[in-house]
């Protein structure tokens, strides 16, 4: 929220300067004006920033491989995610933060969780806001105007599970990101949202990533994102991201990706009480 907090400060200053320098403060009938000016300035700054990002995406080629995350677009995606959660009245609670690997440039990890809602990835990005993190996502997301190309430049990795060759290319890219310490990788191994909230089977292929990158694997659960749409705008939705277990590379170097997938699945299923 750094960007939008900055916009708010600028809006406050701009509205006060406009109010007092224009002499309107002398007329009691205009006491309401600073509040309107703050909103007007903020919306103006928000739209200008959006236009700058939109123009920047005009020069983004989705067919060109993004070797590592672009810091500008990663910053924009992070702030947009946090802003979206605020506007949706979502409060994210991280449980078990002390279990996470130390936030160092040489200590990247793979983060896996269940998947119930479009808010899952936003919630995890918020929970890991101090950790550089990119998501493994579906090809359709890259087709979204502005956001799709922004995510591409921010380093989000598209995986097409219906195409084995492209899927392996995506996995190799994840491994490269981890080995080069570019970012942590967020994965929902179910592949798609569970409409009922009941945990579905995992795709074992994604567990090749931590094994080959020789990095920690963070197993977590996400709870209550499926209630965001139902609660909005009447009440705040409290979303809980819980770190269940962190596997160091020594913990799973002698087991297969399929076994690691089953162990992770069972841990999350038990945590969800299913």
Secondary structure per residue as TSV (DSSP state, phi and psi in degrees):
chain	resnum	aa	ss	phi	psi
A	1	X	-	360.0	7.3
A	2	X	H	-57.0	-45.6
A	3	X	H	-61.3	-47.4
A	4	X	H	-75.3	-26.7
A	5	X	H	-67.3	-39.0
A	6	X	H	-62.7	-42.3
A	7	X	H	-59.0	-40.7
A	8	X	H	-64.5	-43.0
A	9	X	H	-62.6	-45.5
A	10	X	H	-62.1	-40.0
A	11	X	H	-64.1	-41.3
A	12	X	H	-62.9	-47.2
A	13	X	H	-63.8	-46.1
A	14	X	H	-61.5	-40.9
A	15	X	H	-68.4	-39.7
A	16	X	H	-67.9	-41.3
A	17	X	H	-63.0	-44.3
A	18	X	H	-61.4	-43.4
A	19	X	H	-65.2	-45.5
A	20	X	H	-84.7	-39.3
A	21	X	H	-69.0	-26.4
A	22	X	T	-81.0	-11.7
A	23	X	T	81.1	6.2
A	24	X	G	-68.3	-18.8
A	25	X	G	-65.5	-16.9
A	26	X	G	-77.7	-15.3
A	27	X	-	-106.1	114.2
A	28	X	G	-61.8	-20.3
A	29	X	G	-68.5	-15.6
A	30	X	G	-106.9	21.4
A	31	X	T	-62.1	-25.9
A	32	X	T	-78.5	-17.1
A	33	X	H	-60.6	-41.6
A	34	X	H	-56.1	-36.2
A	35	X	H	-66.4	-39.8
A	36	X	H	-69.2	-38.8
A	37	X	H	-65.1	-38.9
A	38	X	H	-59.5	-46.7
A	39	X	H	-62.8	-43.0
A	40	X	H	-64.0	-44.5
A	41	X	H	-62.6	-44.6
A	42	X	H	-63.2	-47.2
A	43	X	H	-61.2	-40.5
A	44	X	H	-61.3	-45.6
A	45	X	H	-65.4	-39.2
A	46	X	H	-61.8	-46.1
A	47	X	H	-66.1	-41.0
A	48	X	H	-61.6	-44.8
A	49	X	H	-62.4	-41.9
A	50	X	H	-62.9	-39.7
A	51	X	H	-65.4	-39.5
A	52	X	H	-62.6	-44.4
A	53	X	H	-64.8	-42.6
A	54	X	H	-61.4	-42.4
A	55	X	H	-65.3	-41.1
A	56	X	H	-62.3	-34.4
A	57	X	H	-72.7	-16.8
A	58	X	T	-62.4	-23.1
A	59	X	T	-100.4	10.6
A	60	X	-	-94.0	127.4
A	61	X	-	-103.5	112.1
A	62	X	T	-65.8	-21.8
A	63	X	T	-81.6	-11.6
A	64	X	S	-89.9	125.0
A	65	X	-	-64.7	133.5
A	66	X	-	-91.0	105.4
A	67	X	-	-65.7	-38.3
A	68	X	S	-150.1	160.0
A	69	X	-	-59.9	137.0
A	70	X	-	-83.8	125.0
A	71	X	H	-63.1	-37.8
A	72	X	H	-63.4	-49.2
A	73	X	H	-70.7	-33.2
A	74	X	H	-63.0	-39.4
A	75	X	H	-63.6	-43.9
A	76	X	H	-65.7	-43.3
A	77	X	H	-63.5	-42.2
A	78	X	H	-61.3	-46.9
A	79	X	H	-68.5	-37.7
A	80	X	H	-65.3	-40.0
A	81	X	H	-62.1	-45.8
A	82	X	H	-65.3	-39.9
A	83	X	H	-65.3	-40.5
A	84	X	H	-62.7	-40.0
A	85	X	H	-65.7	-42.0
A	86	X	H	-61.9	-45.3
A	87	X	H	-67.7	-25.3
A	88	X	T	-91.7	5.6
A	89	X	T	59.3	45.2
A	90	X	E	-106.9	127.6
A	91	X	E	-111.8	118.7
A	92	X	E	-97.9	130.7
A	93	X	E	-116.0	125.3
A	94	X	E	-99.4	119.6
A	95	X	E	-107.2	130.5
A	96	X	-	84.3	27.0
A	97	X	G	-56.0	-33.2
A	98	X	G	-63.8	-16.6
A	99	X	G	-81.8	-18.7
A	100	X	S	-64.2	146.4
A	101	X	-	-58.5	148.9
A	102	X	-	-57.6	137.8
A	103	X	-	-78.3	83.8
A	104	X	-	-123.8	157.5
A	105	X	T	-65.6	-22.7
A	106	X	T	-103.5	21.6
A	107	X	-	-138.1	50.9
A	108	X	-	-75.2	157.4
A	109	X	E	-143.6	166.9
A	110	X	E	-101.9	132.5
A	111	X	E	-115.0	119.7
A	112	X	E	-119.5	144.9
A	113	X	-	-154.3	173.8
A	114	X	-	-74.5	170.0
A	115	X	-	-140.1	111.8
A	116	X	-	-119.4	-22.6
A	117	X	S	-152.3	162.5
A	118	X	T	-65.2	-15.9
A	119	X	H	-84.1	-7.6
A	120	X	H	-58.4	-51.6
A	121	X	H	-65.7	-37.2
A	122	X	H	-62.7	-41.6
A	123	X	H	-65.1	-42.5
A	124	X	H	-68.0	-40.8
A	125	X	H	-59.9	-36.5
A	126	X	H	-70.2	-44.3
A	127	X	H	-61.4	-33.8
A	128	X	T	-104.4	32.7
A	129	X	T	-58.9	-26.4
A	130	X	T	-89.7	-4.6
A	131	X	S	-104.3	130.0
A	132	X	-	-67.2	115.1
A	133	X	E	-136.8	137.3
A	134	X	E	-123.6	160.6
A	135	X	E	-111.2	148.5
A	136	X	E	-89.6	118.1
A	137	X	E	-130.6	174.4
A	138	X	-	-84.6	152.3
A	139	X	G	-57.8	-32.0
A	140	X	G	-60.6	-29.8
A	141	X	G	-65.6	-28.8
A	142	X	G	-71.1	-14.7
A	143	X	G	-87.1	-7.2
A	144	X	S	-69.1	136.4
A	145	X	T	-59.0	135.9
A	146	X	T	63.6	-57.5
A	147	X	H	-62.3	-41.5
A	148	X	H	-60.1	-48.6
A	149	X	H	-71.2	-31.7
A	150	X	H	-64.8	-43.2
A	151	X	H	-64.2	-38.8
A	152	X	H	-59.1	-47.8
A	153	X	H	-69.7	-30.6
A	154	X	T	-73.5	-6.2
A	155	X	T	99.5	4.3
A	156	X	-	-62.4	137.9
A	157	X	E	-106.4	123.3
A	158	X	E	-87.2	133.2
A	159	X	-	-126.0	126.2
A	160	X	-	-105.2	100.0
A	161	X	T	-72.1	-9.4
A	162	X	T	-86.6	-7.6
A	163	X	-	-124.7	104.2
A	164	X	H	-60.7	-36.7
A	165	X	H	-66.1	-48.0
A	166	X	H	-67.2	-34.7
A	167	X	H	-62.9	-43.1
A	168	X	H	-67.4	-34.2
A	169	X	H	-63.4	-40.5
A	170	X	H	-65.4	-41.2
A	171	X	H	-64.1	-41.8
A	172	X	H	-63.2	-35.7
A	173	X	H	-68.0	-40.5
A	174	X	H	-59.1	-45.0
A	175	X	H	-61.3	-40.4
A	176	X	H	-63.2	-43.9
A	177	X	H	-57.4	-43.0
A	178	X	H	-71.5	-44.9
A	179	X	H	-66.0	-32.5
A	180	X	T	-89.8	2.0
A	181	X	T	63.6	29.9
A	182	X	S	-72.9	-42.9
A	183	X	-	-167.5	161.4
A	184	X	E	-79.4	155.7
A	185	X	E	-113.8	124.0
A	186	X	E	-98.4	124.8
A	187	X	E	-132.8	138.0
A	188	X	-	-109.4	98.3
A	189	X	T	-64.8	-12.5
A	190	X	T	-67.2	-25.6
A	191	X	S	89.3	-33.0
A	192	X	S	-147.9	165.4
A	193	X	-	-68.1	142.8
A	194	X	-	-89.0	111.6
A	195	X	T	-68.0	-24.2
A	196	X	T	-94.3	-12.4
A	197	X	S	88.8	-11.0
A	198	X	-	-78.1	130.4
A	199	X	-	-62.5	127.3
A	200	X	-	-99.2	179.2
A	201	X	-	-66.4	150.1
A	202	X	-	-91.9	154.5
A	203	X	-	-90.2	108.7
A	204	X	G	-59.4	-25.3
A	205	X	G	-55.2	-37.2
A	206	X	G	-67.1	-19.3
A	207	X	G	-81.8	-2.6
A	208	X	H	-66.5	-30.5
A	209	X	H	-59.0	-57.4
A	210	X	H	-63.7	-34.0
A	211	X	H	-61.7	-46.3
A	212	X	H	-81.1	-28.6
A	213	X	H	-81.4	-13.1
A	214	X	T	53.3	54.4
A	215	X	-	-129.0	166.1
A	216	X	E	-62.6	150.4
A	217	X	E	-117.1	120.3
A	218	X	E	-100.6	119.2
A	219	X	E	-103.2	125.4
A	220	X	E	-141.0	163.7
A	221	X	E	-120.1	150.9
A	222	X	E	-121.2	130.8
A	223	X	E	-127.8	136.9
A	224	X	S	87.7	2.0
A	225	X	G	-66.1	-24.2
A	226	X	G	-70.9	-7.9
A	227	X	G	-102.3	0.4
A	228	X	H	-60.3	-50.6
A	229	X	H	-64.6	-34.4
A	230	X	H	-70.7	-37.1
A	231	X	H	-81.1	-31.2
A	232	X	T	-73.4	135.9
A	233	X	T	-101.2	19.5
A	234	X	T	-74.8	-36.8
A	235	X	S	-149.7	163.0
A	236	X	-	-73.6	140.1
A	237	X	E	-103.6	121.5
A	238	X	E	-92.2	116.0
A	239	X	E	-105.9	136.4
A	240	X	E	-116.7	120.6
A	241	X	E	-106.9	112.7
A	242	X	E	-113.2	124.8
A	243	X	E	-79.8	112.3
A	244	X	E	-84.4	-50.2
A	245	X	E	-156.7	146.9
A	246	X	E	-118.4	119.9
A	247	X	E	-94.9	125.1
A	248	X	-	-79.9	162.5
A	249	X	H	-59.9	-29.0
A	250	X	H	-69.3	-23.2
A	251	X	H	-72.6	-25.6
A	252	X	H	-129.2	12.7
A	253	X	T	-68.7	-16.6
A	254	X	T	-105.6	8.1
A	255	X	S	-118.7	156.3
A	256	X	-	-78.4	167.1
A	257	X	H	-62.9	-35.7
A	258	X	H	-65.4	-41.3
A	259	X	H	-66.6	-42.1
A	260	X	H	-63.4	-37.7
A	261	X	H	-62.6	-45.7
A	262	X	H	-65.9	-41.6
A	263	X	H	-62.0	-45.7
A	264	X	H	-64.1	-43.1
A	265	X	H	-58.6	-46.9
A	266	X	H	-66.1	-36.7
A	267	X	H	-64.0	-44.4
A	268	X	H	-68.9	-42.5
A	269	X	H	-59.8	-43.2
A	270	X	H	-65.1	-41.6
A	271	X	H	-64.0	-33.7
A	272	X	T	-79.4	-8.2
A	273	X	T	72.9	34.2
A	274	X	-	-107.8	360.0
